[in-house]
Amino acid sequence: MTRKKQGKWAILFLAPYLIIFFLFRFGPSLAGIGLGFFKWGIVGNPVWKGIANYRKLFSDAMFYKALTNTLLFLLYTVPVLVILSLLVAVLLNNKLKFRNTVRALIIIPYILIPAVVGVIWNWLYDTNFGILNYYIKALGLRPVEWLTSERWALPSLAIVTIWSYIGYDVVLFLAGLQGISTELYEAAHIDGANGRQTFFGITLPLLKPITSMVITMTLINAIQVFDLIFVMTGGGPGSASLTLVQYLYNMAFQNYNLGYAGVISTVTMVLLIIIVGLQNGLFKEREPRRRKA
């Protein structure tokens, strides 16, 4: 089959995805950018406002609070998810008893509907009747206001997110680990390398592409987190767990200010592009410089 025919078949198979992508992802993103220059409350006609919404955004204290919470949420979740999922994947890649059962169990939280996850953890976190505080009281300690205190709300949501997404990251790392030839480990063992040396000398370098992808996906999921926060705290108490996407929702569907929501979505998208771009730059393979003759 010629390259031209291969290209036609590739376009044909990609067409359904590309159509859905442009209709439901790329198209709405462009519409959100354009909407940021108007004032529109769903009903009536949009009114041109120019950059007034952007001026308002950068003097909006609540926007900076949402931005800070979003960055803190990234800090709480991304490093823990990547490191912990890698360690779990390395453990499950060994020949252990009940390995397949554990692999199946660890992916269950990811396939649960976020609303269900939120309801389950709301019960676990309940200040008066939650199972976590039950054991905390049994130890003679004061119960923790997991979701109703400004101190604990965001970290508590981060714990739920880590629990929910770790299975997905473990599966990705397992796929990468199983693609590494066992002959490399056998050769290293013959040369006298121990477990730590093979991990840092063989496993980590060969997992670099998978690690980059896992970090990218985790960053995207963390910045776009909405459903768990919406179900569990709604951005509260006060604005303690208010993130950019939750603030966008509040402006669009509670305050009916779609133009301002469009500006928030645009800034969120730019932030996502910058963070993912920086991450990809750090993991980019650098070609060695050639010496000039």
C-alpha positions as CSV (number, residue, x, y, z in Angstrom):
1,M,0.0,0.0,0.0
2,T,1.4,3.4,-1.0
3,R,1.9,6.3,1.4
4,K,-0.9,8.2,-0.3
5,K,-3.4,5.4,0.2
6,Q,-2.2,4.9,3.8
7,G,-2.8,8.6,4.4
8,K,-6.4,8.4,3.0
9,W,-7.2,5.4,5.3
10,A,-5.7,7.2,8.3
11,I,-7.9,10.3,7.6
12,L,-10.9,8.1,7.2
13,F,-10.4,6.3,10.5
14,L,-9.6,9.6,12.3
15,A,-12.5,11.5,10.8
16,P,-15.1,10.5,13.5
17,Y,-12.8,11.6,16.3
18,L,-11.8,14.8,14.4
19,I,-15.5,15.7,13.8
20,I,-16.4,15.3,17.5
21,F,-13.2,17.1,18.5
22,F,-14.0,20.2,16.4
23,L,-17.7,20.2,17.2
24,F,-17.4,19.7,21.0
25,R,-13.9,20.8,22.0
26,F,-12.1,23.1,19.5
27,G,-15.3,24.9,18.4
28,P,-16.5,25.7,21.9
29,S,-13.0,26.9,22.9
30,L,-13.0,29.4,20.0
31,A,-16.5,30.5,20.9
32,G,-15.4,31.0,24.5
33,I,-12.6,33.2,23.4
34,G,-14.9,35.3,21.2
35,L,-17.5,35.4,24.0
36,G,-15.0,37.1,26.3
37,F,-15.4,40.4,24.3
38,F,-19.2,40.6,24.9
39,K,-21.6,41.0,27.7
40,W,-24.3,38.3,27.5
41,G,-26.7,36.9,30.1
42,I,-28.0,33.9,27.9
43,V,-31.2,35.8,27.0
44,G,-31.1,38.8,24.7
45,N,-28.4,39.8,22.3
46,P,-24.7,39.9,23.2
47,V,-23.3,43.5,23.7
48,W,-19.8,44.3,22.6
49,K,-17.6,45.2,25.5
50,G,-14.1,44.9,24.0
51,I,-11.5,44.2,26.7
52,A,-13.7,45.3,29.6
53,N,-14.1,41.8,30.8
54,Y,-10.3,41.3,30.8
55,R,-9.8,44.5,32.8
56,K,-12.4,43.3,35.3
57,L,-10.8,39.9,35.6
58,F,-7.3,41.2,36.5
59,S,-8.7,43.3,39.2
60,D,-11.0,40.6,40.5
61,A,-9.8,39.3,44.0
62,M,-12.0,36.2,43.6
63,F,-10.2,35.3,40.3
64,Y,-6.8,35.4,42.1
65,K,-8.2,33.3,44.9
66,A,-9.4,30.7,42.4
67,L,-6.1,30.8,40.5
68,T,-4.2,30.3,43.8
69,N,-6.4,27.4,44.8
70,T,-5.9,25.8,41.3
71,L,-2.1,26.1,41.6
72,L,-2.2,24.7,45.1
73,F,-4.4,21.8,43.9
74,L,-1.8,21.0,41.2
75,L,0.9,21.1,43.9
76,Y,-1.0,18.8,46.2
77,T,-2.0,16.2,43.5
78,V,0.4,16.0,40.6
79,P,3.7,15.1,42.4
80,V,2.0,12.6,44.7
81,L,0.0,11.0,41.8
82,V,3.1,10.6,39.6
83,I,5.5,9.3,42.2
84,L,3.0,7.0,44.0
85,S,1.5,5.6,40.8
86,L,5.1,4.8,39.5
87,L,6.0,3.0,42.8
88,V,2.7,1.0,42.7
89,A,3.3,0.1,39.1
90,V,6.8,-1.1,39.8
91,L,5.5,-3.2,42.6
92,L,2.7,-4.7,40.6
93,N,5.0,-5.4,37.7
94,N,6.8,-8.1,39.9
95,K,5.5,-11.6,40.2
96,L,3.4,-11.3,43.4
97,K,0.5,-13.3,44.7
98,F,-2.9,-11.9,43.8
99,R,-1.2,-9.4,41.4
100,N,-4.0,-9.5,38.8
101,T,-6.6,-9.0,41.5
102,V,-4.9,-6.0,42.8
103,R,-4.5,-4.6,39.3
104,A,-8.2,-4.9,38.8
105,L,-9.1,-3.4,42.1
106,I,-6.9,-0.4,41.7
107,I,-8.6,0.8,38.5
108,I,-12.1,0.6,40.1
109,P,-12.0,4.2,41.6
110,Y,-11.2,5.7,38.2
111,I,-14.1,4.0,36.4
112,L,-16.6,5.2,39.0
113,I,-18.8,8.2,38.2
114,P,-17.4,11.3,39.9
115,A,-20.7,12.0,41.5
116,V,-20.7,8.6,43.1
117,V,-17.1,9.2,44.3
118,G,-18.2,12.5,45.8
119,V,-21.1,11.0,47.6
120,I,-18.9,8.2,49.0
121,W,-16.2,10.5,50.3
122,N,-18.8,13.0,51.6
123,W,-19.9,10.3,53.9
124,L,-16.4,9.3,54.9
125,Y,-15.5,12.9,55.6
126,D,-18.6,13.7,57.6
127,T,-17.6,15.6,60.7
128,N,-20.1,13.9,63.0
129,F,-20.8,10.5,61.5
130,G,-18.0,9.9,59.0
131,I,-15.9,6.7,59.4
132,L,-12.6,8.7,59.4
133,N,-13.6,10.8,62.3
134,Y,-15.0,7.7,64.1
135,Y,-11.5,6.3,64.3
136,I,-9.9,9.6,65.0
137,K,-12.3,10.0,68.0
138,A,-11.4,6.4,69.0
139,L,-7.8,7.5,69.3
140,G,-8.8,10.3,71.7
141,L,-8.3,13.0,69.1
142,R,-10.5,15.9,68.0
143,P,-12.6,15.2,64.9
144,V,-11.3,16.9,61.7
145,E,-13.7,19.2,59.8
146,W,-12.5,17.8,56.5
147,L,-14.8,19.7,54.1
148,T,-16.2,22.4,56.3
149,S,-13.0,24.1,57.4
150,E,-10.9,26.4,55.1
151,R,-7.7,24.7,56.2
152,W,-8.7,21.2,55.3
153,A,-11.2,21.5,52.4
154,L,-8.6,21.7,49.5
155,P,-6.2,19.1,50.8
156,S,-9.2,16.8,51.5
157,L,-10.3,17.2,47.8
158,A,-6.8,16.5,46.7
159,I,-6.8,13.2,48.6
160,V,-10.0,12.1,46.9
161,T,-8.5,13.1,43.5
162,I,-5.4,11.0,44.2
163,W,-7.5,8.0,45.2
164,S,-9.7,8.4,42.1
165,Y,-7.0,8.8,39.5
166,I,-4.1,6.7,40.7
167,G,-5.4,3.6,39.0
168,Y,-5.3,5.3,35.6
169,D,-1.7,6.4,36.0
170,V,-0.7,3.0,37.3
171,V,-2.1,1.3,34.2
172,L,0.0,3.7,32.0
173,F,3.2,3.0,33.9
174,L,2.5,-0.7,33.8
175,A,2.2,-0.5,30.0
176,G,5.6,1.2,29.9
177,L,7.2,-1.2,32.3
178,Q,6.1,-4.2,30.3
179,G,7.6,-2.7,27.2
180,I,11.1,-2.8,28.8
181,S,13.1,-5.9,27.8
182,T,13.9,-8.2,30.6
183,E,17.3,-8.9,29.0
184,L,18.4,-5.4,30.1
185,Y,17.7,-6.3,33.7
186,E,19.4,-9.7,33.4
187,A,22.5,-8.1,31.9
188,A,22.5,-5.5,34.7
189,H,22.1,-8.3,37.3
190,I,25.0,-10.2,35.8
191,D,27.2,-7.0,36.0
192,G,26.4,-6.8,39.7
193,A,23.8,-4.0,39.7
194,N,21.4,-3.9,42.6
195,G,17.7,-3.0,42.6
196,R,18.3,0.8,43.2
197,Q,20.9,0.9,40.4
198,T,18.6,-0.8,37.9
199,F,15.7,1.4,38.8
200,F,17.6,4.6,38.3
201,G,19.8,3.4,35.5
202,I,17.3,1.4,33.4
203,T,13.7,1.8,34.5
204,L,13.5,5.6,34.9
205,P,15.4,6.5,31.7
206,L,13.3,4.1,29.6
207,L,10.1,5.3,31.2
208,K,10.8,8.9,30.3
209,P,8.2,9.1,27.4
210,I,5.5,7.4,29.6
211,T,6.4,9.6,32.6
212,S,6.0,12.7,30.4
213,M,2.6,11.6,29.2
214,V,1.4,10.7,32.7
215,I,2.5,14.1,34.0
216,T,0.8,15.9,31.1
217,M,-2.5,14.0,31.6
218,T,-2.4,14.5,35.4
219,L,-1.8,18.2,34.9
220,I,-4.7,18.5,32.5
221,N,-7.0,16.6,34.8
222,A,-6.0,18.6,37.9
223,I,-6.5,22.0,36.2
224,Q,-9.8,21.0,34.8
225,V,-11.1,19.4,38.0
226,F,-14.8,20.3,38.5
227,D,-17.1,17.4,39.2
228,L,-15.6,16.3,42.6
229,I,-15.4,19.9,43.8
230,F,-19.0,20.7,42.6
231,V,-20.4,17.6,44.3
232,M,-18.4,17.8,47.6
233,T,-17.9,21.5,48.4
234,G,-19.2,23.7,45.6
235,G,-16.0,25.7,46.0
236,G,-16.6,26.3,49.8
237,P,-16.4,26.8,52.6
238,G,-16.4,30.4,51.5
239,S,-13.9,30.3,48.6
240,A,-11.5,27.8,50.2
241,S,-11.8,25.2,47.5
242,L,-12.8,27.5,44.6
243,T,-10.9,26.6,41.5
244,L,-10.8,28.3,38.1
245,V,-13.3,25.9,36.5
246,Q,-15.7,26.1,39.5
247,Y,-15.5,29.9,39.3
248,L,-16.2,29.7,35.5
249,Y,-19.3,27.6,36.3
250,N,-20.5,30.0,38.9
251,M,-20.1,33.0,36.6
252,A,-21.8,31.2,33.7
253,F,-24.7,29.3,35.3
254,Q,-25.3,31.1,38.6
255,N,-24.6,34.7,37.7
256,Y,-25.5,34.3,34.0
257,N,-22.5,36.3,32.9
258,L,-21.3,34.3,29.9
259,G,-18.9,37.0,28.7
260,Y,-17.0,37.0,31.9
261,A,-17.1,33.2,32.0
262,G,-15.6,33.2,28.5
263,V,-12.6,35.3,29.8
264,I,-12.1,32.9,32.7
265,S,-12.1,29.9,30.3
266,T,-9.6,31.6,28.0
267,V,-7.2,32.4,30.8
268,T,-7.6,28.8,32.1
269,M,-6.8,27.5,28.7
270,V,-3.7,29.7,28.4
271,L,-2.5,28.6,31.9
272,L,-3.0,25.0,30.8
273,I,-1.0,25.5,27.6
274,I,1.8,27.2,29.5
275,I,2.1,24.6,32.3
276,V,2.0,21.7,29.9
277,G,4.4,23.4,27.5
278,L,6.9,23.9,30.3
279,Q,6.5,20.3,31.4
280,N,7.0,19.0,27.8
281,G,10.1,21.3,27.5
282,L,11.6,19.7,30.5
283,F,11.1,16.2,29.2
284,K,12.1,17.0,25.6
285,E,14.9,14.8,24.3
286,R,17.8,17.1,23.5
287,E,20.1,16.0,20.6
288,P,23.8,16.2,21.4
289,R,25.5,19.2,19.8
290,R,27.8,18.4,16.9
291,R,31.3,19.7,17.1
292,K,32.2,22.1,14.3
293,A,35.0,20.8,12.1
